[in-house]
Amino acid sequence: MQYRFCVQGRTRKSRRAIDGERARQIELLEEGRKVIQETRRWDDNKEYSYAMRSKEDAKDYRYFPDPDLPPIHISDEWIAKIRSEMPEFREEKAARHLSKNQLEVARDRLQMAAFLQYTLPGSPSLYYGDEALMEGYKDPFNRRTYPWGREDTELVRFFRQLGQLRRDIPALGKGTITFQTAMDKHLAYTRCYEGQKFTVYVNRSGDPWQVPAGKVSVN
């Protein structure tokens, strides 16, 4: 059986309303009378509840099928399709890491890109954690804490060498640039400043590329 109280005030008033209604129903049952399903209002001043509306025959408090809703069949295939299209949860993203082979490829590409950045015109920018081979991914996972004690020491040394190379050769910071080759797999350019020339050859193919002796080449 369902009952509802309309009580305005604090928790203590609600407690008194419950205690009063319990006593009222006990009294009705002991006298052999029926407890009617209804909504009652509690008067705290008189410490008594009054009937507001009956629920015994009210359709609002009964359950019946909605005639406007057709039957819906949800197949296992449809559930699997929806599940496959759902985005990853934060925990799943946090647990995702590159495989060993993927990390090696990323390391090679990072070194290639960094060498170009430090030898082309402009100010090189080292993103936080790149020198330690931190994995990026989407925000906020690309802002993880720095892996102190777990850095890729060889990669850290590589970036230090790039910084030293740029400081030692003024042409890399101030010089003009002339491109000799700009192909899909091969790139060659020369930086010039006050009589100093510095030529870079970049080979991103898997095949050897013969270049003039005495030049810097990155494979």
C-alpha positions as CSV (number, residue, x, y, z in Angstrom):
1,M,0.0,0.0,0.0
2,Q,1.2,3.5,-0.9
3,Y,1.1,6.6,1.3
4,R,2.3,10.1,0.8
5,F,2.8,12.9,3.3
6,C,2.9,16.7,2.6
7,V,5.2,18.0,5.3
8,Q,6.8,21.5,5.3
9,G,9.7,22.1,7.6
10,R,12.7,20.4,9.0
11,T,13.6,16.8,9.6
12,R,12.2,16.8,13.2
13,K,8.8,17.8,11.9
14,S,8.9,14.9,9.4
15,R,9.8,12.5,12.2
16,R,6.8,13.7,14.2
17,A,4.5,13.3,11.2
18,I,5.7,9.7,10.7
19,D,5.2,8.9,14.4
20,G,1.8,10.5,14.3
21,E,0.7,8.6,11.2
22,R,2.0,5.3,12.6
23,A,0.0,5.9,15.8
24,R,-3.1,6.8,13.7
25,Q,-2.9,3.6,11.6
26,I,-2.3,1.4,14.6
27,E,-5.5,2.9,16.2
28,L,-7.5,2.3,13.0
29,L,-6.4,-1.4,12.7
30,E,-7.0,-2.0,16.4
31,E,-10.6,-0.7,15.9
32,G,-11.1,-2.9,12.9
33,R,-11.2,-0.1,10.4
34,K,-9.5,0.0,7.0
35,V,-6.4,2.1,6.3
36,I,-7.2,4.0,3.1
37,Q,-4.5,4.7,0.6
38,E,-4.3,8.5,0.3
39,T,-2.2,11.6,0.5
40,R,-2.4,13.3,3.9
41,R,-1.1,16.7,5.2
42,W,0.5,16.9,8.6
43,D,-0.3,19.8,10.9
44,D,2.5,20.1,13.3
45,N,0.7,22.6,15.6
46,K,-2.2,20.2,16.1
47,E,0.0,17.2,15.8
48,Y,-2.5,15.6,13.4
49,S,-2.7,14.7,9.7
50,Y,-5.6,15.5,7.4
51,A,-6.7,13.7,4.3
52,M,-6.0,15.6,1.1
53,R,-6.8,13.2,-1.8
54,S,-7.5,9.5,-2.2
55,K,-5.4,7.2,-4.3
56,E,-7.5,4.1,-4.1
57,D,-8.9,4.4,-7.6
58,A,-6.5,7.0,-9.1
59,K,-5.1,5.9,-12.4
60,D,-2.1,8.1,-11.9
61,Y,-0.8,5.5,-9.4
62,R,-1.3,2.4,-11.6
63,Y,0.9,0.9,-14.3
64,F,-0.4,0.0,-17.7
65,P,1.1,-0.3,-21.2
66,D,1.5,2.8,-23.3
67,P,-0.5,2.3,-26.5
68,D,1.7,4.8,-28.4
69,L,4.9,2.9,-27.8
70,P,5.5,0.0,-30.3
71,P,7.4,-3.1,-29.2
72,I,11.2,-2.8,-29.5
73,H,13.5,-5.7,-30.2
74,I,17.1,-5.1,-29.2
75,S,19.4,-7.6,-30.9
76,D,22.8,-8.7,-29.7
77,E,24.2,-7.4,-33.1
78,W,22.8,-4.0,-32.4
79,I,24.2,-3.9,-28.9
80,A,27.6,-5.0,-30.2
81,K,27.5,-2.2,-32.9
82,I,26.7,0.5,-30.4
83,R,29.4,-0.8,-28.0
84,S,32.0,-0.7,-30.8
85,E,31.1,2.9,-31.6
86,M,31.4,4.1,-28.0
87,P,34.4,6.3,-27.2
88,E,37.1,5.0,-24.9
89,F,36.7,5.6,-21.2
90,R,39.3,7.7,-19.4
91,E,40.7,4.6,-17.6
92,E,41.1,2.8,-21.0
93,K,43.0,5.8,-22.5
94,A,45.3,6.1,-19.5
95,A,46.2,2.4,-19.8
96,R,47.0,2.7,-23.5
97,H,50.7,2.7,-24.5
98,L,52.7,2.2,-27.7
99,S,54.1,-1.2,-28.4
100,K,57.8,-1.8,-28.4
101,N,58.0,-1.6,-32.2
102,Q,55.7,1.5,-32.3
103,L,57.9,3.2,-29.7
104,E,61.1,2.5,-31.8
105,V,59.4,4.0,-34.9
106,A,58.3,7.0,-32.9
107,R,61.8,7.5,-31.5
108,D,63.3,7.5,-35.0
109,R,60.7,9.9,-36.3
110,L,61.2,12.2,-33.3
111,Q,65.0,12.3,-33.9
112,M,64.5,13.1,-37.6
113,A,62.0,15.8,-36.9
114,A,64.1,17.3,-34.1
115,F,67.2,17.4,-36.3
116,L,65.3,19.2,-39.0
117,Q,63.9,21.7,-36.5
118,Y,67.3,22.5,-35.0
119,T,68.9,23.0,-38.4
120,L,66.1,24.8,-40.3
121,P,65.5,28.6,-39.9
122,G,63.5,29.6,-36.8
123,S,63.6,29.0,-33.1
124,P,63.5,25.3,-32.2
125,S,60.9,24.4,-29.6
126,L,61.3,21.2,-27.5
127,Y,57.9,20.1,-26.2
128,Y,57.8,19.0,-22.6
129,G,58.9,15.4,-22.2
130,D,59.9,14.8,-25.8
131,E,63.6,14.5,-24.8
132,A,62.6,11.7,-22.4
133,L,60.5,9.8,-25.0
134,M,57.2,10.5,-23.1
135,E,54.1,9.3,-24.9
136,G,51.7,12.0,-25.8
137,Y,48.1,11.1,-26.7
138,K,45.2,13.5,-26.0
139,D,44.8,15.9,-23.2
140,P,45.3,15.4,-20.2
141,F,47.5,12.4,-20.9
142,N,50.0,14.5,-22.8
143,R,50.6,16.4,-19.6
144,R,51.7,13.5,-17.4
145,T,54.4,14.1,-14.8
146,Y,58.0,14.0,-16.0
147,P,59.5,10.5,-15.7
148,W,62.4,11.3,-13.5
149,G,64.8,8.4,-13.3
150,R,63.1,6.6,-16.2
151,E,64.2,9.0,-19.1
152,D,65.6,7.7,-22.3
153,T,69.1,8.8,-21.5
154,E,70.4,8.3,-25.1
155,L,67.6,10.5,-26.4
156,V,68.3,13.1,-23.8
157,R,72.0,13.1,-24.9
158,F,70.9,13.4,-28.5
159,F,68.9,16.6,-27.8
160,R,71.8,18.1,-25.8
161,Q,74.0,17.5,-28.8
162,L,71.5,19.2,-31.1
163,G,71.5,22.2,-28.8
164,Q,75.3,22.3,-28.7
165,L,75.4,22.0,-32.5
166,R,73.1,25.0,-32.9
167,R,75.2,27.1,-30.5
168,D,78.5,26.1,-32.1
169,I,77.4,26.9,-35.7
170,P,76.1,30.4,-36.2
171,A,74.8,29.6,-39.6
172,L,72.1,27.4,-38.1
173,G,70.7,30.3,-36.1
174,K,71.3,33.3,-38.3
175,G,72.1,32.0,-41.8
176,T,70.2,31.9,-45.0
177,I,68.9,28.7,-46.5
178,T,69.2,27.2,-50.0
179,F,67.5,23.9,-51.0
180,Q,69.4,21.5,-53.2
181,T,66.9,18.7,-53.1
182,A,63.4,18.5,-51.9
183,M,61.9,15.2,-52.9
184,D,59.6,12.7,-51.2
185,K,62.4,10.6,-49.7
186,H,65.4,13.0,-49.8
187,L,66.0,16.5,-48.6
188,A,69.1,18.6,-48.8
189,Y,69.7,22.2,-47.9
190,T,72.6,24.6,-47.0
191,R,72.7,27.2,-44.3
192,C,75.1,30.1,-44.9
193,Y,76.3,32.9,-42.7
194,E,79.4,35.2,-43.0
195,G,81.2,32.8,-45.3
196,Q,80.3,29.7,-43.2
197,K,78.3,26.9,-44.9
198,F,76.5,24.0,-43.3
199,T,74.8,21.5,-45.6
200,V,72.4,18.9,-44.4
201,Y,71.3,15.8,-46.2
202,V,68.2,13.9,-44.9
203,N,67.3,10.4,-46.2
204,R,64.0,9.0,-44.9
205,S,64.0,6.1,-47.3
206,G,65.3,2.6,-46.5
207,D,67.9,2.8,-49.3
208,P,71.4,4.3,-49.3
209,W,71.9,7.8,-50.7
210,Q,75.3,8.8,-52.0
211,V,76.1,12.4,-50.9
212,P,79.3,14.5,-51.2
213,A,81.9,13.8,-48.5
214,G,82.3,16.0,-45.5
215,K,78.6,16.7,-45.1
216,V,76.2,15.9,-42.3
217,S,73.7,13.2,-43.2
218,V,70.8,11.9,-41.2
219,N,69.2,8.5,-42.1
